[in-house]
Amino acid sequence: MDLAVVCEELSKRYLLGEEHSPVTSMVELAQARLRGAGRRRTPREEIWALRDFDLEVQEGEVLGLIGRNGAGKSTLLKILSRITEPTSGRARIRGRVGALLEVGTAFDPELTGRENVFINGALLGMTRRDVERRFDDIVEFAGVERFIDTPVKRFSSGMFLRLGFAVAAHMEPEIMVVDEVLAVGDAEFQRRCLSRMSALGQEGRTVLYVSHDLASLAQLCSRCVWIDAGSARADGPPAAIIARYLEEGVPDAARLTVEQRGPIRLEHIELRDDEGRPTESVERGTPLRVALRIALRERRLRADAAVWILDERGRRIFDEALLDDLSRAGILDEPGVHELVLEVPPLLPPGRYVIGVWLGDEEDGTVLDTEVLRFDVPRGSTDRADAAKRVRAVSPVVRWAHDRL
């Protein structure tokens, strides 16, 4: 079978900060001109998103890419989509590439849904005839039939994203790259998204898929690559690579400092026991308390935070956002450092779990979405030895009533 994608010693470097800092007064300007320059140099920080990355993907293969925030997954997809160029190395691609990276970014809010479908389709490489042939399927898939001739500025955010995904998902490229876009819409729409992605694989198309939803990744993919610090750390069957990633790739600590640039930053996270002290495990039958310290550099619009939990199989069994409770709107909007403490009811069976954090706002969207730490729920003294081996998402402490009749 031919290779669809070959990456050879692929590297991508970013430089952070300004190369020069501007002068701020007439005195500084005069001094700078006397020195022969109107700006003074400041050092720039160097970040390698990818470093000597090698990868081969067969035609018709569905490949999952996993790794923590900043590992280099999205950078790889942008290079393969020709959105950005590598600093060194090369990527050889056989076939036309379709990218599902940021759906709906080319939509004009003043134009109708119908007009945006044709424009977006053209930008994605589809001819007008291609769009006309698929138009009814696109609109039905998005579930916006009643509103298709309405300017998209009047769409809800969910309708907007669904239509953007539907246009991109009905392309027919040889290679499709997908980055965290299957989380749009409600549960029914997400099922349709997964079904569509599965159909692409069954049609023999090559798919590269990035997601923190490890369960869907395991369901869709025939192979998985774990990317860590810009390099491929492990490659193999999805179940085995996911298990290894959850065991080795997520810190096992009661307290963790996470470096995060941008207007919204997660500065600290820890688990706490009943008395508010940091802990690495949670006793079965007691609440799970997650404390987050979040810093905002400037005022934001509808800033939000969410905590999610994965079990040992990579299934997301809990996902709760601050703004799920609309009475909390505006709590995180003001600049400064905010502490949030989320108390999760005692529902988890014995086992090992991973906590992930999402941060974002209405202006910038997602700024952080990654696994941050592991913790254990030990087997209690009254639990049977095999209780932890049962397949169950939740396990509340329950009471049995008994009466001999």
Secondary structure, 3 states (H helix, E strand, C coil): CCEEEEEEEEEEEEEECCCEEECCCHHHHHHHHHCCCCEEECCCEEEEEEEEEEEEEECCCEEEEECCCCCCHHHHHHHHCCCCCCCEEEEEECCCEEEECCCCCCCCCCCEHHHHHHHHHHHCCCCHHHHHHHHHHHHHHHCCHHHCCCEHHHCCHHHHHHHHHHHHHCCCCCEEEEECCCCCCCHHHHHHHHHHHHHHHHCCCEEEEECCCHHHHHHHCCEEEEEECCEEEEEECHHHHHHHHHHHCCCCCCEECCCCCCCEEEEEEEEECCCCCEECECCCCCCEEEEEEEEECCCCCCCEEEEEEECCCCCEEEEEEHHHCHHHCCCCCCCEEEEEEEEECCCCCCEEEEEEEEEEECCCEEEEEEEEEEEEECCCCCCCCCHHHCCCCCCCCCCCCCCCC
